């Protein structure tokens, strides 16, 4: 996972990524399992890739964070 996260960061830098939209409940996410995968509830926390991207200054947002995504991509408000 660490090697894949480093590769994700390398690609993000090479492509000048300014915002990463990541899936929840994965190594790339902002929502992770709070223990063993199948038995644990979810909790807010950074996965491996999300942590590396954030530490590199690349903002991250969940694909399910509709409020933030709407603000970013609405005409006249963000990049939309």
C-alpha positions in Angstrom: 0.0 0.0 0.0 2.8 2.4 0.8 4.5 1.8 -2.6 1.2 2.4 -4.4 0.5 5.5 -2.4 4.0 6.9 -3.3 3.3 6.1 -6.9 -0.1 8.0 -6.7 1.7 11.0 -5.2 4.3 10.8 -8.0 1.6 10.8 -10.7 -0.3 13.6 -9.0 2.8 15.7 -9.0 3.7 14.9 -12.6 0.2 15.8 -13.7 0.0 19.0 -11.5 -3.1 17.7 -9.7 -4.7 20.5 -7.7 -7.5 18.5 -6.0 -7.8 14.8 -5.4 -11.3 13.3 -5.2 -10.9 10.0 -3.4 -13.1 7.0 -2.6 -14.2 6.4 1.0 -13.2 3.3 2.9 -9.9 2.6 1.1 -6.2 3.3 1.5 -6.8 6.5 -0.5 -9.6 7.8 1.6 -10.7 10.1 4.3 -13.0 7.5 5.9 -11.4 4.3 7.1 -12.3 1.2 9.1 -11.8 1.5 12.9 -10.3 -1.9 13.3 -10.6 -5.2 11.4 -12.2 -4.6 8.1 -15.4 -6.6 8.3 -16.1 -6.2 12.0 -15.3 -2.6 12.5 -17.4 0.6 12.1 -16.1 3.4 10.0 -14.3 6.5 11.3 -12.8 9.7 10.0 -9.2 9.2 9.3 -6.7 9.3 6.4 -5.7 6.3 4.5 -2.1 5.9 3.3 -2.4 7.7 0.0 -4.7 10.4 1.4 -2.1 11.2 4.0 0.8 11.4 1.5 -1.3 13.7 -0.8 -2.3 16.0 2.0 1.2 16.2 3.4 2.3 17.2 -0.1 -0.2 20.0 -0.1 -2.7 18.5 -2.4 -6.3 19.0 -1.1 -8.4 15.9 -0.8 -12.1 15.5 -0.8 -14.4 12.4 -0.6 -16.4 11.4 -3.7 -19.4 11.4 -1.3 -18.8 14.9 0.0 -21.6 16.4 -2.1 -21.6 19.7 -0.3 -17.9 20.4 -1.0 -18.0 19.1 -4.5 -21.1 21.2 -5.3 -19.3 24.3 -4.1 -16.2 23.5 -6.1 -18.0 22.7 -9.4 -21.0 25.0 -9.3 -20.9 27.7 -12.0 -19.5 30.9 -10.7 -18.2 29.4 -7.5 -15.2 27.2 -8.3 -13.8 25.6 -11.4 -17.2 24.8 -13.0 
